[in-house]
Amino acid sequence: MTNRSRPSTEDMEDQHQHSYDHRGDTGKYGNIYKEDVVVWWPAGSDKGTEHEFCIVPYLSKENTVFRIKNPDFNAPFSDKKLKEGQAWAHKLTVLIHGSIGVNKDNVLCLRTFRESCPICEDRDRLIKESDDSKAMQEQISALSPAKRAIYNVFIFDSEDEMKKGVQVWESPHQSIEDALSELYVDRRTGEKKYFTIPEEGWNICFEKRKENPHYRRVEILKRKKQDEFSEKELGELYDMAHNLEEIIDIKSYDELKEMHLGPKKEEEKEEKKERETEERPERTSRFRGEEREETKKDGKEVPEEYKDCFGVQNGELEKCEDCPKKVWEDCYRKCEEAKKPKERETGRRRDIGR
């Protein structure tokens, strides 16, 4: 029997660690974060699963592109608040494209910053070319960006969830943030429910059904007494909260285009070459370029660089584009003459035919 080497426990330690670190991964729908953050995905059921959590605000350290370029999505902070360390935010609003590229990743849409997005441009093109077929409409819908509100959240659903500490949650903006903004003030008493401050004791509850992106029975309720935080726990919550503006992976226009459409192919390179050819200065007649060095008046002398192709492949070679007009004309006539049958061959055929 051949004596082969065998793996030791030390050899396989990294393999086991990698499997542990990536446990629970689905293999698709990569998230939009450049850091390794714990993301919460609320479960659903046929009858509906109830969830309860509180929002943990974060301190914005600088006026990032999210607030500079699109204040309609995310309110900017004054220099005074930033300097004094009072720039607190409870959510970050973004646009997200889902299932992009071969890995079906989620990516940040550049229209979040009011910039051009290649995925949106492709969607706009499809809308113009739309034939109203179901398949086309589904394709257009799949490329539509979704508006999301991102929060730092502490989940009360179970002991296991609470042990995870603060998690990141991408919620449908309309179902959650819009609903919460309407529930912020009690319509009967006028009481304000500061659900964005953990110390105020308000939790958010909703019901999630299986295979349904919408949330039902969204409410702002007083936190149960047994779930109240101590001062130490409140400090830990704020320490665990992410600066949401710093953890988002912002890809460039070209990166998104390559993810969506794939790397450039040979056909695209050829198209580029053709475009560059078409963009050259227009020339008269069928010739390209200014008239260059001419042959002698009798047309019998051919420049050295054209002797190997003269009368062989007129107009088919790249250097034909720069060929002097007189040489090109003589070459063209010679190629045409070569295509005609010789006189003796023609006469012989006639004799045979008689």
Secondary structure as UniProt FT lines:
FT   HELIX           9..21
FT   TURN            22..24
FT   STRAND          49..55
FT   STRAND          58..59
FT   HELIX           65..68
FT   TURN            71..73
FT   HELIX           79..84
FT   STRAND          88..89
FT   STRAND          92..100
FT   TURN            101..104
FT   STRAND          105..108
FT   HELIX           110..113
FT   HELIX           118..129
FT   HELIX           134..142
FT   STRAND          146..155
FT   HELIX           159..163
FT   STRAND          166..172
FT   HELIX           174..178
FT   HELIX           179..183
FT   TURN            187..189
FT   TURN            195..196
FT   HELIX           198..200
FT   STRAND          202..209
FT   TURN            210..211
FT   STRAND          215..222
FT   HELIX           225..227
FT   HELIX           231..240
FT   HELIX           244..247
FT   HELIX           253..261
FT   HELIX           266..278
FT   TURN            285..286
FT   TURN            297..298
FT   HELIX           304..306
FT   TURN            307..312
FT   TURN            314..316
FT   HELIX           318..322
FT   HELIX           325..339
FT   HELIX           343..353
//
